[in-house]
C-alpha cells in the first residue's frame, strides 16, 4: 500500500487515535517518557498498535511523538534516541503488516528556533534528521510531523525529512479558536500555515489536537480546503478536555466522532482519525459511519487533494 496512490482509490483514509490514552490506561508510569516503553515494554506498545489495526485504521503512527534528542534529554534518554525510534517503527510495522501504512510520529521538541531561543535552524534540523532517519531505518512508510505550532520548527522538521529520506511527509498544526478565527499558540494563522508549509514541500497538511471542538475542526478543515489542493488530515481530540477530580476527561462519544468523521470528509478532509482522548472504539465508530455514508470510490467532489 502506498500513501500517494491511496487518493486515486479512496474517498477517505482512516487514521488511528490517541496513543497516550491507551498507554496510560495500560499502566504507563505517570511523568515518564512514553517512548521508553519501546525498549522496556514493547508488547504494551504493540498492543496499542494492534488495537487500532483491529478497529479499522488504514494508517497508524509510531510511539515516537517525543522521540527527538531534545525531548528525550528531559528523561535521561538522549543517547538512546536512535534505538528508541527504530524500535518504535518496528513495533508499529509489526502490527500493521503489509496492508496498513505506518507513519513515524514526530512532535515538537519543546524548544524554539532562534531568535526565540538559542537553538539555530541548523541545530534544530539536525535534531529532527536524527530522529527521522532512525524511524525510516525502522521501516516507516511516511513521516507525520504533528501538533506543531511554530512555523520555523516545522520547516526544520520538513527540511530534515527531505535530507534523510524520500518517503511521504505530512505536517499537521494544532489550532485554537480566537476572535479572529483560528491561530496556533505561536499566533500562526491557517493562511500562513498553508503558505509556508506547502512551500516547504509536503504530501499532506492538516490539523490535530488544539482546543477546537468538533464543529470548529470541521470549519477549520473547510477553510484549509479553500486554501490548498493538498490532501488534508483531520485528527481532532475527543472534544474539549476538562478536569474532573484531577483527571482529564474528554466528553465526545464514539458516536460523536463517527458523525464528525462524515462531516470532516464532506468539508474536505482526505484523512481522518483522532487525537487526545480518542480510543479504538472511537476509530471503529468512525469507520462504521464513513463506510455507511460513502461507497468505495464515491463521495463529495473535491474531498481528495492532488498532492505532489
ZADO-1210 file (C-alpha; in nm, 4 decimals, padded with zeros to 6 digits):
<atoms>
<atom x="00.0000" y="00.0000" z="00.0000" code="UNK" pos="1"/>
<atom x="00.1387" y="00.3399" z="-00.0992" code="UNK" pos="2"/>
<atom x="00.0239" y="00.6677" z="00.0599" code="UNK" pos="3"/>
<atom x="00.0473" y="00.8725" z="-00.2578" code="UNK" pos="4"/>
<atom x="-00.1591" y="00.6254" z="-00.4594" code="UNK" pos="5"/>
<atom x="-00.4335" y="00.5880" z="-00.1995" code="UNK" pos="6"/>
<atom x="-00.6050" y="00.9083" z="-00.3059" code="UNK" pos="7"/>
<atom x="-00.6770" y="00.7788" z="-00.6539" code="UNK" pos="8"/>
<atom x="-00.8559" y="00.4828" z="-00.4955" code="UNK" pos="9"/>
<atom x="-01.0255" y="00.6130" z="-00.1813" code="UNK" pos="10"/>
<atom x="-01.2750" y="00.8795" z="-00.0836" code="UNK" pos="11"/>
<atom x="-01.1082" y="00.8875" z="00.2571" code="UNK" pos="12"/>
<atom x="-00.8312" y="00.7182" z="00.4544" code="UNK" pos="13"/>
<atom x="-00.8832" y="00.6301" z="00.8203" code="UNK" pos="14"/>
<atom x="-00.6024" y="00.7143" z="01.0622" code="UNK" pos="15"/>
<atom x="-00.5688" y="00.5943" z="01.4217" code="UNK" pos="16"/>
<atom x="-00.6453" y="00.7636" z="01.7532" code="UNK" pos="17"/>
<atom x="-00.4631" y="00.8631" z="02.0698" code="UNK" pos="18"/>
<atom x="-00.1700" y="00.6535" z="02.1837" code="UNK" pos="19"/>
<atom x="-00.1021" y="00.8245" z="02.5134" code="UNK" pos="20"/>
<atom x="-00.4571" y="00.7476" z="02.6232" code="UNK" pos="21"/>
<atom x="-00.4044" y="00.3751" z="02.5671" code="UNK" pos="22"/>
<atom x="-00.0559" y="00.3632" z="02.7170" code="UNK" pos="23"/>
<atom x="-00.1723" y="00.5417" z="03.0321" code="UNK" pos="24"/>
<atom x="-00.4673" y="00.3033" z="03.0577" code="UNK" pos="25"/>
<atom x="-00.2198" y="00.0181" z="03.0149" code="UNK" pos="26"/>
<atom x="-00.0185" y="00.1325" z="03.3138" code="UNK" pos="27"/>
<atom x="00.2474" y="00.3721" z="03.1838" code="UNK" pos="28"/>
<atom x="00.4248" y="00.5402" z="03.4739" code="UNK" pos="29"/>
<atom x="00.2988" y="00.8958" z="03.5145" code="UNK" pos="30"/>
<atom x="00.5607" y="01.1558" z="03.4315" code="UNK" pos="31"/>
<atom x="00.7848" y="00.9216" z="03.2356" code="UNK" pos="32"/>
<atom x="00.8550" y="00.9298" z="02.8640" code="UNK" pos="33"/>
<atom x="00.6113" y="00.7009" z="02.6809" code="UNK" pos="34"/>
<atom x="00.8879" y="00.6392" z="02.4258" code="UNK" pos="35"/>
<atom x="01.0846" y="00.4494" z="02.6932" code="UNK" pos="36"/>
<atom x="00.8274" y="00.1710" z="02.6616" code="UNK" pos="37"/>
<atom x="00.9594" y="00.0940" z="02.3124" code="UNK" pos="38"/>
<atom x="01.2612" y="-00.0554" z="02.4862" code="UNK" pos="39"/>
<atom x="01.1294" y="-00.1646" z="02.8263" code="UNK" pos="40"/>
<atom x="00.7833" y="-00.2976" z="02.7366" code="UNK" pos="41"/>
<atom x="00.7457" y="-00.3267" z="02.3573" code="UNK" pos="42"/>
<atom x="00.4455" y="-00.5571" z="02.3950" code="UNK" pos="43"/>
<atom x="00.2466" y="-00.2815" z="02.5633" code="UNK" pos="44"/>
<atom x="00.3211" y="-00.0546" z="02.2685" code="UNK" pos="45"/>
<atom x="00.2409" y="-00.3312" z="02.0214" code="UNK" pos="46"/>
<atom x="-00.0943" y="-00.3845" z="02.1915" code="UNK" pos="47"/>
<atom x="-00.1834" y="-00.0200" z="02.1254" code="UNK" pos="48"/>
<atom x="-00.0832" y="-00.0527" z="01.7598" code="UNK" pos="49"/>
<atom x="-00.2779" y="-00.3763" z="01.7157" code="UNK" pos="50"/>
<atom x="-00.5877" y="-00.2232" z="01.8748" code="UNK" pos="51"/>
<atom x="-00.6070" y="00.0445" z="01.6058" code="UNK" pos="52"/>
<atom x="-00.5456" y="-00.2022" z="01.3261" code="UNK" pos="53"/>
<atom x="-00.8320" y="-00.4145" z="01.4590" code="UNK" pos="54"/>
<atom x="-01.0509" y="-00.1039" z="01.4872" code="UNK" pos="55"/>
<atom x="-01.0140" y="-00.0479" z="01.1131" code="UNK" pos="56"/>
<atom x="-00.7381" y="00.2105" z="01.0738" code="UNK" pos="57"/>
<atom x="-00.5750" y="00.2212" z="00.7314" code="UNK" pos="58"/>
<atom x="-00.2785" y="00.4076" z="00.8820" code="UNK" pos="59"/>
<atom x="-00.1201" y="00.4056" z="01.2268" code="UNK" pos="60"/>
<atom x="00.1616" y="00.6057" z="01.3805" code="UNK" pos="61"/>
<atom x="00.4596" y="00.5152" z="01.5974" code="UNK" pos="62"/>
<atom x="00.5186" y="00.5685" z="01.9677" code="UNK" pos="63"/>
<atom x="00.7735" y="00.8405" z="01.8971" code="UNK" pos="64"/>
<atom x="00.5921" y="01.1732" z="01.9366" code="UNK" pos="65"/>
<atom x="00.8508" y="01.2947" z="02.1892" code="UNK" pos="66"/>
<atom x="01.1334" y="01.0976" z="02.0328" code="UNK" pos="67"/>
<atom x="01.3713" y="01.3805" z="01.9465" code="UNK" pos="68"/>
<atom x="01.7029" y="01.4087" z="02.1282" code="UNK" pos="69"/>
<atom x="01.5986" y="01.7417" z="02.2801" code="UNK" pos="70"/>
<atom x="01.2770" y="01.5976" z="02.4216" code="UNK" pos="71"/>
<atom x="01.4267" y="01.2681" z="02.5384" code="UNK" pos="72"/>
<atom x="01.7045" y="01.4538" z="02.7225" code="UNK" pos="73"/>
<atom x="01.4483" y="01.5515" z="02.9888" code="UNK" pos="74"/>
<atom x="01.4265" y="01.1833" z="03.0841" code="UNK" pos="75"/>
<atom x="01.7941" y="01.0955" z="03.0533" code="UNK" pos="76"/>
<atom x="01.7302" y="00.9179" z="02.7230" code="UNK" pos="77"/>
<atom x="01.9113" y="01.1416" z="02.4733" code="UNK" pos="78"/>
<atom x="02.1759" y="00.8791" z="02.3988" code="UNK" pos="79"/>
<atom x="01.9005" y="00.6249" z="02.3226" code="UNK" pos="80"/>
<atom x="01.7355" y="00.8408" z="02.0559" code="UNK" pos="81"/>
<atom x="01.8204" y="00.6188" z="01.7600" code="UNK" pos="82"/>
<atom x="01.7415" y="00.2941" z="01.9404" code="UNK" pos="83"/>
<atom x="01.4062" y="00.4246" z="02.0668" code="UNK" pos="84"/>
<atom x="01.2907" y="00.5451" z="01.7261" code="UNK" pos="85"/>
<atom x="01.3990" y="00.2345" z="01.5373" code="UNK" pos="86"/>
<atom x="01.2119" y="00.0255" z="01.7945" code="UNK" pos="87"/>
<atom x="00.9030" y="00.2477" z="01.7629" code="UNK" pos="88"/>
<atom x="00.8957" y="00.1964" z="01.3882" code="UNK" pos="89"/>
<atom x="00.9497" y="-00.1787" z="01.4068" code="UNK" pos="90"/>
<atom x="00.6755" y="-00.2245" z="01.6660" code="UNK" pos="91"/>
<atom x="00.4159" y="-00.0414" z="01.4581" code="UNK" pos="92"/>
<atom x="00.5272" y="-00.2097" z="01.1361" code="UNK" pos="93"/>
<atom x="00.4928" y="-00.5460" z="01.3048" code="UNK" pos="94"/>
<atom x="00.1337" y="-00.4659" z="01.3942" code="UNK" pos="95"/>
<atom x="00.0495" y="-00.3090" z="01.0589" code="UNK" pos="96"/>
<atom x="00.1817" y="-00.5812" z="00.8315" code="UNK" pos="97"/>
<atom x="00.1764" y="-00.5157" z="00.4586" code="UNK" pos="98"/>
<atom x="-00.1833" y="-00.3991" z="00.4369" code="UNK" pos="99"/>
<atom x="-00.1627" y="-00.0902" z="00.6608" code="UNK" pos="100"/>
<atom x="00.0624" y="00.2147" z="00.6460" code="UNK" pos="101"/>
<atom x="00.2827" y="00.3349" z="00.9304" code="UNK" pos="102"/>
<atom x="00.3806" y="00.6996" z="00.9635" code="UNK" pos="103"/>
<atom x="00.6564" y="00.7922" z="01.2047" code="UNK" pos="104"/>
<atom x="00.5272" y="01.0432" z="01.4605" code="UNK" pos="105"/>
<atom x="00.7495" y="01.3497" z="01.5058" code="UNK" pos="106"/>
<atom x="00.6310" y="01.6066" z="01.7587" code="UNK" pos="107"/>
<atom x="00.7666" y="01.9390" z="01.8832" code="UNK" pos="108"/>
<atom x="01.0988" y="01.9410" z="02.0661" code="UNK" pos="109"/>
<atom x="00.9842" y="02.1791" z="02.3389" code="UNK" pos="110"/>
<atom x="01.2421" y="02.4304" z="02.2215" code="UNK" pos="111"/>
<atom x="01.2219" y="02.7212" z="01.9786" code="UNK" pos="112"/>
<atom x="01.4440" y="02.8252" z="01.6926" code="UNK" pos="113"/>
<atom x="01.6459" y="03.1447" z="01.7329" code="UNK" pos="114"/>
<atom x="01.5796" y="03.4316" z="01.7891" code="UNK" pos="115"/>
<atom x="01.3161" y="03.2891" z="02.0274" code="UNK" pos="116"/>
<atom x="01.5800" y="03.0622" z="02.1817" code="UNK" pos="117"/>
<atom x="01.9440" y="02.9714" z="02.1408" code="UNK" pos="118"/>
<atom x="01.8777" y="02.6753" z="01.9065" code="UNK" pos="119"/>
<atom x="01.9817" y="02.7565" z="01.5495" code="UNK" pos="120"/>
<atom x="01.7901" y="02.6356" z="01.2459" code="UNK" pos="121"/>
<atom x="02.0819" y="02.4096" z="01.1565" code="UNK" pos="122"/>
<atom x="02.0864" y="02.2546" z="01.5037" code="UNK" pos="123"/>
<atom x="01.7094" y="02.2036" z="01.5046" code="UNK" pos="124"/>
<atom x="01.7207" y="02.0439" z="01.1603" code="UNK" pos="125"/>
<atom x="01.9967" y="01.8093" z="01.2759" code="UNK" pos="126"/>
<atom x="01.7881" y="01.7054" z="01.5774" code="UNK" pos="127"/>
<atom x="01.4929" y="01.6152" z="01.3572" code="UNK" pos="128"/>
<atom x="01.7144" y="01.4457" z="01.0987" code="UNK" pos="129"/>
<atom x="01.8495" y="01.2102" z="01.3656" code="UNK" pos="130"/>
<atom x="01.5001" y="01.1070" z="01.4709" code="UNK" pos="131"/>
<atom x="01.3541" y="01.0786" z="01.1228" code="UNK" pos="132"/>
<atom x="01.6476" y="00.8802" z="00.9858" code="UNK" pos="133"/>
<atom x="01.6015" y="00.6295" z="01.2686" code="UNK" pos="134"/>
<atom x="01.2276" y="00.5985" z="01.2035" code="UNK" pos="135"/>
<atom x="01.2965" y="00.5329" z="00.8356" code="UNK" pos="136"/>
<atom x="01.5641" y="00.2796" z="00.9286" code="UNK" pos="137"/>
<atom x="01.2959" y="00.1053" z="01.1338" code="UNK" pos="138"/>
<atom x="01.0749" y="00.0778" z="00.8256" code="UNK" pos="139"/>
<atom x="00.8088" y="00.3515" z="00.8395" code="UNK" pos="140"/>
<atom x="00.6156" y="00.4271" z="00.5213" code="UNK" pos="141"/>
<atom x="00.5992" y="00.8020" z="00.5840" code="UNK" pos="142"/>
<atom x="00.6633" y="01.0778" z="00.8363" code="UNK" pos="143"/>
<atom x="00.3946" y="01.2698" z="01.0268" code="UNK" pos="144"/>
<atom x="00.5242" y="01.5964" z="01.1718" code="UNK" pos="145"/>
<atom x="00.2394" y="01.6710" z="01.4121" code="UNK" pos="146"/>
<atom x="00.0976" y="01.9063" z="01.6754" code="UNK" pos="147"/>
<atom x="00.3245" y="02.1856" z="01.5587" code="UNK" pos="148"/>
<atom x="00.2570" y="02.5487" z="01.6493" code="UNK" pos="149"/>
<atom x="00.5711" y="02.7239" z="01.5213" code="UNK" pos="150"/>
<atom x="00.6458" y="02.7617" z="01.1511" code="UNK" pos="151"/>
<atom x="01.0235" y="02.7702" z="01.1891" code="UNK" pos="152"/>
<atom x="01.0364" y="02.4464" z="01.3896" code="UNK" pos="153"/>
<atom x="00.8049" y="02.2707" z="01.1440" code="UNK" pos="154"/>
<atom x="01.0130" y="02.3891" z="00.8493" code="UNK" pos="155"/>
<atom x="01.3237" y="02.2447" z="01.0155" code="UNK" pos="156"/>
<atom x="01.1493" y="01.9094" z="01.0575" code="UNK" pos="157"/>
<atom x="01.0362" y="01.9050" z="00.6938" code="UNK" pos="158"/>
<atom x="01.3846" y="02.0011" z="00.5726" code="UNK" pos="159"/>
<atom x="01.5302" y="01.7223" z="00.7853" code="UNK" pos="160"/>
<atom x="01.2917" y="01.4687" z="00.6333" code="UNK" pos="161"/>
<atom x="01.3860" y="01.5731" z="00.2815" code="UNK" pos="162"/>
<atom x="01.7528" y="01.5457" z="00.3741" code="UNK" pos="163"/>
<atom x="01.7457" y="01.1895" z="00.5062" code="UNK" pos="164"/>
<atom x="01.4606" y="01.0123" z="00.3261" code="UNK" pos="165"/>
<atom x="01.2259" y="01.0022" z="00.0293" code="UNK" pos="166"/>
<atom x="00.9099" y="00.8758" z="00.1989" code="UNK" pos="167"/>
<atom x="00.5917" y="01.0888" z="00.2032" code="UNK" pos="168"/>
<atom x="00.5907" y="01.3693" z="00.4584" code="UNK" pos="169"/>
<atom x="00.2782" y="01.5144" z="00.6222" code="UNK" pos="170"/>
<atom x="00.2566" y="01.8058" z="00.8631" code="UNK" pos="171"/>
<atom x="-00.0271" y="01.8972" z="01.0993" code="UNK" pos="172"/>
<atom x="-00.0618" y="02.2024" z="01.3243" code="UNK" pos="173"/>
<atom x="-00.2601" y="02.2492" z="01.6453" code="UNK" pos="174"/>
<atom x="-00.5010" y="02.5422" z="01.6202" code="UNK" pos="175"/>
<atom x="-00.7127" y="02.7166" z="01.8805" code="UNK" pos="176"/>
<atom x="-01.0277" y="02.9241" z="01.8226" code="UNK" pos="177"/>
<atom x="-00.9741" y="03.3000" z="01.8696" code="UNK" pos="178"/>
<atom x="-01.1883" y="03.6064" z="01.7905" code="UNK" pos="179"/>
<atom x="-01.0038" y="03.6446" z="01.4576" code="UNK" pos="180"/>
<atom x="-01.0720" y="03.2839" z="01.3576" code="UNK" pos="181"/>
<atom x="-00.8040" y="03.0261" z="01.4305" code="UNK" pos="182"/>
<atom x="-00.4448" y="03.0609" z="01.5477" code="UNK" pos="183"/>
<atom x="-00.1757" y="02.8360" z="01.6898" code="UNK" pos="184"/>
<atom x="-00.0194" y="02.9034" z="02.0286" code="UNK" pos="185"/>
<atom x="00.2515" y="03.0938" z="01.8395" code="UNK" pos="186"/>
<atom x="-00.0022" y="03.3078" z="01.6529" code="UNK" pos="187"/>
<atom x="00.0151" y="03.1267" z="01.3190" code="UNK" pos="188"/>
<atom x="-00.2979" y="03.1650" z="01.1025" code="UNK" pos="189"/>
<atom x="-00.4331" y="02.8927" z="00.8720" code="UNK" pos="190"/>
<atom x="-00.3293" y="03.1059" z="00.5739" code="UNK" pos="191"/>
<atom x="00.0288" y="03.1361" z="00.6990" code="UNK" pos="192"/>
<atom x="00.0362" y="02.7655" z="00.7761" code="UNK" pos="193"/>
<atom x="-00.0750" y="02.6622" z="00.4286" code="UNK" pos="194"/>
<atom x="00.1550" y="02.9091" z="00.2564" code="UNK" pos="195"/>
<atom x="00.4752" y="02.8277" z="00.4431" code="UNK" pos="196"/>
<atom x="00.4291" y="02.4538" z="00.4942" code="UNK" pos="197"/>
<atom x="00.3196" y="02.3935" z="00.1354" code="UNK" pos="198"/>
<atom x="00.6272" y="02.5833" z="00.0165" code="UNK" pos="199"/>
<atom x="00.8448" y="02.3621" z="00.2385" code="UNK" pos="200"/>
<atom x="00.7276" y="02.0616" z="00.0361" code="UNK" pos="201"/>
<atom x="00.4838" y="01.8167" z="00.1950" code="UNK" pos="202"/>
<atom x="00.2493" y="01.5473" z="00.0663" code="UNK" pos="203"/>
<atom x="-00.0343" y="01.6384" z="00.3052" code="UNK" pos="204"/>
<atom x="-00.1198" y="01.9031" z="00.5596" code="UNK" pos="205"/>
<atom x="-00.3774" y="01.9213" z="00.8327" code="UNK" pos="206"/>
<atom x="-00.4823" y="01.9733" z="01.1909" code="UNK" pos="207"/>
<atom x="-00.4676" y="01.7751" z="01.5120" code="UNK" pos="208"/>
<atom x="-00.5112" y="01.8374" z="01.8837" code="UNK" pos="209"/>
<atom x="-00.5637" y="02.2035" z="01.9805" code="UNK" pos="210"/>
<atom x="-00.8600" y="02.3392" z="02.1758" code="UNK" pos="211"/>
<atom x="-01.1208" y="02.3379" z="01.8989" code="UNK" pos="212"/>
<atom x="-01.4415" y="02.1446" z="01.9478" code="UNK" pos="213"/>
<atom x="-01.5562" y="01.9044" z="01.6771" code="UNK" pos="214"/>
<atom x="-01.7695" y="02.1613" z="01.4962" code="UNK" pos="215"/>
<atom x="-01.4809" y="02.4085" z="01.4931" code="UNK" pos="216"/>
<atom x="-01.2480" y="02.1473" z="01.3443" code="UNK" pos="217"/>
<atom x="-01.4972" y="02.0970" z="01.0601" code="UNK" pos="218"/>
<atom x="-01.4982" y="02.4725" z="00.9995" code="UNK" pos="219"/>
<atom x="-01.1180" y="02.4789" z="01.0047" code="UNK" pos="220"/>
<atom x="-01.0954" y="02.1942" z="00.7541" code="UNK" pos="221"/>
<atom x="-01.3366" y="02.3788" z="00.5232" code="UNK" pos="222"/>
<atom x="-01.1076" y="02.6808" z="00.5397" code="UNK" pos="223"/>
<atom x="-00.7979" y="02.4744" z="00.4635" code="UNK" pos="224"/>
<atom x="-00.9724" y="02.3125" z="00.1656" code="UNK" pos="225"/>
<atom x="-01.0306" y="02.6565" z="00.0172" code="UNK" pos="226"/>
<atom x="-00.6618" y="02.7353" z="00.0598" code="UNK" pos="227"/>
<atom x="-00.4978" y="02.4206" z="-00.0802" code="UNK" pos="228"/>
<atom x="-00.5334" y="02.1231" z="-00.3123" code="UNK" pos="229"/>
<atom x="-00.3116" y="01.9064" z="-00.0919" code="UNK" pos="230"/>
<atom x="-00.4685" y="01.6132" z="00.0936" code="UNK" pos="231"/>
<atom x="-00.5924" y="01.7324" z="00.4334" code="UNK" pos="232"/>
<atom x="-00.5530" y="01.5325" z="00.7538" code="UNK" pos="233"/>
<atom x="-00.8001" y="01.5907" z="01.0385" code="UNK" pos="234"/>
<atom x="-00.7383" y="01.4296" z="01.3775" code="UNK" pos="235"/>
<atom x="-00.9496" y="01.6127" z="01.6370" code="UNK" pos="236"/>
<atom x="-00.9495" y="01.5447" z="02.0079" code="UNK" pos="237"/>
<atom x="-01.2486" y="01.3668" z="02.1567" code="UNK" pos="238"/>
<atom x="-01.3999" y="01.7043" z="02.2392" code="UNK" pos="239"/>
<atom x="-01.2548" y="01.9765" z="02.4600" code="UNK" pos="240"/>
<atom x="-01.0787" y="01.8300" z="02.7662" code="UNK" pos="241"/>
<atom x="-01.1864" y="01.9170" z="03.1195" code="UNK" pos="242"/>
<atom x="-01.0601" y="01.8200" z="03.4639" code="UNK" pos="243"/>
<atom x="-01.2785" y="01.6004" z="03.6822" code="UNK" pos="244"/>
<atom x="-01.1370" y="01.5108" z="04.0228" code="UNK" pos="245"/>
<atom x="-00.7895" y="01.5776" z="03.8912" code="UNK" pos="246"/>
<atom x="-00.8373" y="01.3547" z="03.5869" code="UNK" pos="247"/>
<atom x="-00.8554" y="01.4836" z="03.2277" code="UNK" pos="248"/>
<atom x="-01.1874" y="01.3836" z="03.0738" code="UNK" pos="249"/>
<atom x="-01.2992" y="01.4016" z="02.7098" code="UNK" pos="250"/>
<atom x="-01.6739" y="01.4027" z="02.6580" code="UNK" pos="251"/>
<atom x="-01.7111" y="01.3168" z="02.2888" code="UNK" pos="252"/>
<atom x="-01.8518" y="00.9676" z="02.2454" code="UNK" pos="253"/>
<atom x="-01.7637" y="00.7234" z="01.9668" code="UNK" pos="254"/>
<atom x="-02.0953" y="00.8160" z="01.8026" code="UNK" pos="255"/>
<atom x="-01.9969" y="01.1839" z="01.8179" code="UNK" pos="256"/>
<atom x="-01.6673" y="01.1096" z="01.6436" code="UNK" pos="257"/>
<atom x="-01.8434" y="00.8957" z="01.3853" code="UNK" pos="258"/>
<atom x="-02.0731" y="01.1838" z="01.2908" code="UNK" pos="259"/>
<atom x="-01.7789" y="01.4256" z="01.2930" code="UNK" pos="260"/>
<atom x="-01.5797" y="01.1996" z="01.0604" code="UNK" pos="261"/>
<atom x="-01.8513" y="01.2182" z="00.7963" code="UNK" pos="262"/>
<atom x="-01.8684" y="01.5965" z="00.8294" code="UNK" pos="263"/>
<atom x="-01.4904" y="01.6255" z="00.8080" code="UNK" pos="264"/>
<atom x="-01.4776" y="01.4293" z="00.4831" code="UNK" pos="265"/>
<atom x="-01.7615" y="01.6387" z="00.3415" code="UNK" pos="266"/>
<atom x="-01.5692" y="01.9506" z="00.4456" code="UNK" pos="267"/>
<atom x="-01.2648" y="01.8368" z="00.2517" code="UNK" pos="268"/>
<atom x="-01.0583" y="01.6053" z="00.4705" code="UNK" pos="269"/>
<atom x="-00.8832" y="01.3224" z="00.2922" code="UNK" pos="270"/>
<atom x="-00.7511" y="01.1502" z="00.6054" code="UNK" pos="271"/>
<atom x="-00.9490" y="01.1381" z="00.9293" code="UNK" pos="272"/>
<atom x="-00.8673" y="00.9981" z="01.2696" code="UNK" pos="273"/>
<atom x="-00.8449" y="01.1106" z="01.6290" code="UNK" pos="274"/>
<atom x="-00.6064" y="01.2716" z="01.8737" code="UNK" pos="275"/>
<atom x="-00.6196" y="01.3124" z="02.2531" code="UNK" pos="276"/>
<atom x="-00.8941" y="01.1172" z="02.4258" code="UNK" pos="277"/>
<atom x="-00.9858" y="00.9039" z="02.1255" code="UNK" pos="278"/>
<atom x="-00.9742" y="00.5265" z="02.1561" code="UNK" pos="279"/>
<atom x="-01.0121" y="00.2247" z="01.9272" code="UNK" pos="280"/>
<atom x="-01.3856" y="00.2443" z="01.9991" code="UNK" pos="281"/>
<atom x="-01.3932" y="00.5970" z="01.8548" code="UNK" pos="282"/>
<atom x="-01.1998" y="00.4865" z="01.5472" code="UNK" pos="283"/>
<atom x="-01.4283" y="00.1878" z="01.4945" code="UNK" pos="284"/>
<atom x="-01.7306" y="00.4189" z="01.5123" code="UNK" pos="285"/>
<atom x="-01.5682" y="00.6493" z="01.2581" code="UNK" pos="286"/>
<atom x="-01.5099" y="00.3565" z="01.0246" code="UNK" pos="287"/>
<atom x="-01.8704" y="00.2406" z="01.0579" code="UNK" pos="288"/>
<atom x="-02.0116" y="00.5880" z="00.9926" code="UNK" pos="289"/>
<atom x="-01.7819" y="00.6550" z="00.6981" code="UNK" pos="290"/>
<atom x="-01.8464" y="00.3154" z="00.5407" code="UNK" pos="291"/>
<atom x="-02.2194" y="00.3723" z="00.5675" code="UNK" pos="292"/>
<atom x="-02.2036" y="00.7242" z="00.4221" code="UNK" pos="293"/>
<atom x="-01.9555" y="00.6827" z="00.1375" code="UNK" pos="294"/>
<atom x="-01.9346" y="00.3970" z="-00.1047" code="UNK" pos="295"/>
<atom x="-01.5901" y="00.2988" z="-00.2254" code="UNK" pos="296"/>
<atom x="-01.4660" y="00.5412" z="-00.4874" code="UNK" pos="297"/>
<atom x="-01.7621" y="00.7724" z="-00.4401" code="UNK" pos="298"/>
<atom x="-01.8137" y="01.0749" z="-00.2239" code="UNK" pos="299"/>
<atom x="-01.8195" y="01.4525" z="-00.2218" code="UNK" pos="300"/>
<atom x="-01.6321" y="01.6097" z="-00.5060" code="UNK" pos="301"/>
<atom x="-01.3109" y="01.7857" z="-00.4160" code="UNK" pos="302"/>
<atom x="-01.2517" y="01.5946" z="-00.0928" code="UNK" pos="303"/>
<atom x="-00.9272" y="01.4447" z="-00.2193" code="UNK" pos="304"/>
<atom x="-00.6349" y="01.6711" z="-00.2917" code="UNK" pos="305"/>
<atom x="-00.3893" y="01.6320" z="-00.5741" code="UNK" pos="306"/>
<atom x="-00.0744" y="01.6141" z="-00.3612" code="UNK" pos="307"/>
<atom x="00.2724" y="01.6420" z="-00.5076" code="UNK" pos="308"/>
</atoms>
